[in-house]
Amino acid sequence: MTKKNFHSVPKDNRWAVKKEGIVKPLSMHRTQATAEEKTRLLAKKAEVEAVYHNKKGEIKDKDSFGHDPNPPKDRVH
């Protein structure tokens, strides 16, 4: 079974933390930073990717917490 990634996305003037394939948000946050921190914690615990979206809903960044034997070089962090 494939593990599902976690996303922080804009929703109704707030920020939602969602798991891929699930419509209902896991949590709602007033700031993008708090939503991204929650996304990061959940992804790290589940060993999947944390995907961060901008205000337009476009992917702006990702963090991978899986066990990739050949990880790409991270140019952001």
N, CA, C and O of each residue as an XYZ file, in Angstrom:
308
protein
N       0.841     -1.182      0.000
C       0.000      0.000      0.000
C       0.889      1.250      0.000
O       1.847      1.332      0.769
N       0.577      2.198     -0.843
C       1.346      3.420     -0.966
C       0.996      4.373      0.167
O      -0.174      4.578      0.488
N       2.026      4.946      0.761
C       1.801      5.940      1.813
C       1.371      7.246      1.169
O       1.824      7.589      0.077
N       0.497      7.968      1.846
C      -0.023      9.237      1.331
C       0.707     10.410      1.953
O       0.980     10.413      3.153
N       1.025     11.406      1.140
C       1.717     12.610      1.586
C       0.761     13.572      2.290
O      -0.459     13.452      2.177
N       1.338     14.526      3.017
C       0.568     15.569      3.696
C       0.803     16.897      3.004
O       1.912     17.178      2.548
N      -0.244     17.721      2.924
C      -0.182     19.007      2.235
C      -0.682     20.127      3.148
O      -1.605     19.927      3.937
N      -0.069     21.300      3.034
C      -0.628     22.513      3.645
C      -1.150     23.350      2.478
O      -0.400     23.711      1.571
N      -2.459     23.654      2.519
C      -3.128     24.324      1.407
C      -4.020     25.460      1.919
O      -4.523     25.401      3.041
N      -4.214     26.499      1.088
C      -5.133     27.569      1.488
C      -6.573     27.082      1.393
O      -6.936     26.367      0.459
N      -7.400     27.481      2.382
C      -8.814     27.104      2.363
C      -9.613     28.140      3.157
O      -9.393     28.326      4.354
N     -10.531     28.803      2.480
C     -11.443     29.763      3.126
C     -10.711     30.792      3.992
O     -11.053     30.965      5.162
N      -9.719     31.470      3.439
C      -8.930     32.498      4.122
C      -8.150     31.965      5.321
O      -7.745     32.743      6.184
N      -7.938     30.675      5.387
C      -7.137     30.043      6.431
C      -6.220     29.027      5.756
O      -6.116     29.007      4.530
N      -5.560     28.190      6.543
C      -4.655     27.179      6.013
C      -5.058     25.817      6.538
O      -5.237     25.636      7.743
N      -5.199     24.862      5.639
C      -5.612     23.505      5.996
C      -4.435     22.548      5.852
O      -3.580     22.708      4.980
N      -4.416     21.552      6.730
C      -3.475     20.449      6.607
C      -4.299     19.258      6.144
O      -5.252     18.848      6.807
N      -3.916     18.706      4.986
C      -4.683     17.607      4.396
C      -3.772     16.424      4.088
O      -2.573     16.578      3.859
N      -4.369     15.259      4.091
C      -3.684     14.046      3.673
C      -4.205     13.700      2.286
O      -5.404     13.804      2.029
N      -3.315     13.290      1.393
C      -3.717     12.949      0.028
C      -4.844     11.920      0.045
O      -4.803     10.944      0.793
N      -5.840     12.159     -0.788
C      -6.940     11.220     -0.935
C      -8.066     11.428      0.058
O      -9.090     10.752     -0.035
N      -7.911     12.342      1.007
C      -8.957     12.616      1.990
C      -9.451     14.045      1.782
O      -8.656     14.985      1.753
N     -10.754     14.202      1.639
C     -11.337     15.515      1.348
C     -11.317     16.425      2.574
O     -10.945     17.594      2.470
N     -11.707     15.906      3.717
C     -11.806     16.715      4.934
C     -10.413     17.016      5.492
O      -9.601     16.103      5.642
N     -10.126     18.297      5.804
C      -8.825     18.645      6.378
C      -8.611     17.985      7.739
O      -9.557     17.775      8.499
N      -7.368     17.667      8.027
C      -7.025     17.122      9.337
C      -7.037     18.214     10.395
O      -7.395     17.971     11.548
N      -6.640     19.431      9.991
C      -6.653     20.572     10.903
C      -6.695     21.864     10.098
O      -6.333     21.899      8.921
N      -7.149     22.930     10.767
C      -7.208     24.262     10.162
C      -6.368     25.211     11.011
O      -6.320     25.084     12.234
N      -5.694     26.180     10.339
C      -4.783     27.091     11.036
C      -4.962     28.508     10.514
O      -5.328     28.718      9.357
N      -4.699     29.483     11.389
C      -4.812     30.888     10.985
C      -3.650     31.334     10.121
O      -3.807     32.203      9.263
N      -2.462     30.732     10.345
C      -1.284     31.166      9.583
C      -0.709     30.023      8.750
O      -0.859     28.845      9.073
N      -0.062     30.411      7.692
C       0.596     29.447      6.818
C       1.725     28.737      7.568
O       1.930     27.536      7.389
N       2.444     29.463      8.394
C       3.578     28.885      9.121
C       3.143     27.761     10.063
O       3.803     26.724     10.132
N       2.049     27.955     10.780
C       1.605     26.903     11.702
C       1.094     25.692     10.939
O       1.292     24.559     11.377
N       0.442     25.910      9.811
C      -0.026     24.793      8.986
C       1.164     24.010      8.424
O       1.138     22.780      8.385
N       2.199     24.721      7.994
C       3.381     24.056      7.451
C       4.117     23.267      8.532
O       4.638     22.187      8.254
N       4.169     23.780      9.744
C       4.824     23.057     10.837
C       4.071     21.766     11.143
O       4.690     20.719     11.335
N       2.747     21.832     11.191
C       1.928     20.633     11.440
C       2.107     19.631     10.298
O       2.218     18.430     10.542
N       2.136     20.112      9.070
C       2.350     19.253      7.902
C       3.694     18.548      8.007
O       3.797     17.348      7.756
N       4.720     19.299      8.379
C       6.068     18.754      8.518
C       6.112     17.663      9.596
O       6.708     16.608      9.379
N       5.496     17.906     10.739
C       5.487     16.927     11.824
C       4.776     15.637     11.426
O       5.268     14.542     11.700
N       3.616     15.767     10.777
C       2.864     14.583     10.353
C       3.631     13.783      9.300
O       3.674     12.554      9.354
N       4.237     14.490      8.344
C       4.992     13.813      7.284
C       6.222     13.108      7.852
O       6.558     12.003      7.426
N       6.884     13.738      8.801
C       8.067     13.139      9.404
C       7.688     11.863     10.161
O       8.381     10.850     10.066
N       6.599     11.920     10.902
C       6.143     10.762     11.667
C       5.757      9.600     10.745
O       6.038      8.440     11.046
N       5.114      9.922      9.625
C       4.657      8.900      8.679
C       5.722      8.521      7.647
O       5.524      7.596      6.860
N       6.851      9.237      7.652
C       7.940      9.018      6.702
C       7.481      9.157      5.248
O       7.728      8.288      4.412
N       6.803     10.281      4.976
C       6.331     10.609      3.629
C       6.769     12.036      3.299
O       7.579     12.619      4.021
N       6.239     12.599      2.217
C       6.568     13.973      1.835
C       5.606     14.975      2.456
O       4.412     14.713      2.600
N       6.153     16.126      2.820
C       5.372     17.292      3.217
C       5.365     18.213      2.003
O       6.421     18.575      1.485
N       4.185     18.588      1.558
C       4.050     19.426      0.366
C       3.418     20.748      0.784
O       2.330     20.767      1.360
N       4.100     21.850      0.493
C       3.655     23.174      0.902
C       3.157     23.952     -0.322
O       3.847     24.035     -1.339
N       1.964     24.515     -0.211
C       1.353     25.271     -1.306
C       1.374     26.765     -0.981
O       1.417     27.156      0.186
N       1.344     27.595     -2.028
C       1.262     29.039     -1.826
C      -0.213     29.471     -1.783
O      -1.108     28.627     -1.832
N      -0.458     30.765     -1.692
C      -1.832     31.283     -1.580
C      -2.693     30.958     -2.795
O      -3.919     30.928     -2.691
N      -2.069     30.715     -3.939
C      -2.805     30.375     -5.157
C      -3.086     28.880     -5.250
O      -3.782     28.436     -6.162
N      -2.547     28.096     -4.308
C      -2.729     26.648     -4.319
C      -1.660     25.891     -5.081
O      -1.721     24.668     -5.199
N      -0.668     26.628     -5.605
C       0.419     25.997     -6.355
C       1.473     25.464     -5.387
O       1.691     26.047     -4.325
N       2.124     24.363     -5.748
C       3.183     23.810     -4.909
C       4.368     24.766     -4.904
O       4.877     25.147     -5.958
N       4.803     25.150     -3.702
C       5.953     26.052     -3.597
C       7.202     25.333     -3.097
O       8.319     25.769     -3.378
N       7.025     24.220     -2.346
C       8.174     23.498     -1.799
C       7.732     22.136     -1.292
O       6.546     21.895     -1.065
N       8.708     21.247     -1.118
C       8.453     19.905     -0.584
C       9.603     19.513      0.326
O      10.742     19.940      0.133
N       9.290     18.699      1.319
C      10.305     18.071      2.164
C      10.005     16.589      2.182
O       8.857     16.191      2.378
N      11.021     15.765      1.982
C      10.836     14.326      1.984
C      11.406     13.735      3.263
O      12.547     14.012      3.633
N      10.605     12.919      3.933
C      11.028     12.281      5.166
C      11.062     10.761      5.020
O      11.158     10.042      6.014
N      10.985     10.276      3.790
C      11.052      8.846      3.529
C      12.487      8.362      3.501
O      13.419      9.124      3.757
N      12.653      7.108      3.193
C      13.988      6.508      3.150
C      14.420      6.299      1.699
O      14.436      5.174      1.199
N      14.766      7.390      1.041
C      15.202      7.358     -0.344
C      16.699      7.043     -0.380
O      17.488      7.816      0.162
N      17.118      5.930     -1.004
C      18.535      5.591     -1.043
C      19.365      6.544     -1.909
O      20.584      6.615     -1.752
N      18.720      7.271     -2.814
C      19.399      8.219     -3.687
C      18.679      9.559     -3.666
O      18.115      9.952     -4.688
N      18.674     10.278     -2.550
C      17.904     11.520     -2.478
C      18.502     12.620     -3.356
O      19.722     12.697     -3.497
N      17.666     13.464     -3.941
C      18.174     14.596     -4.713
C      18.795     15.626     -3.773
O      18.471     15.664     -2.586
N      19.667     16.442     -4.295
C      20.284     17.501     -3.512
C      19.244     18.580     -3.232
O      18.626     19.102     -4.159
N      19.049     18.916     -1.960
C      18.089     19.945     -1.573
C      18.728     21.300     -1.786
O      19.772     21.590     -1.201
N      18.131     22.118     -2.599
C      18.700     23.433     -2.924
C      18.117     24.539     -2.061
O      18.588     25.675     -2.117
N      17.087     24.224     -1.253
C      16.445     25.247     -0.437
C      16.991     25.257      0.983
O      17.275     26.330      1.517
N      17.144     24.110      1.604
C      17.538     24.032      3.023
C      18.995     23.715      3.174
O      19.491     23.613      4.296
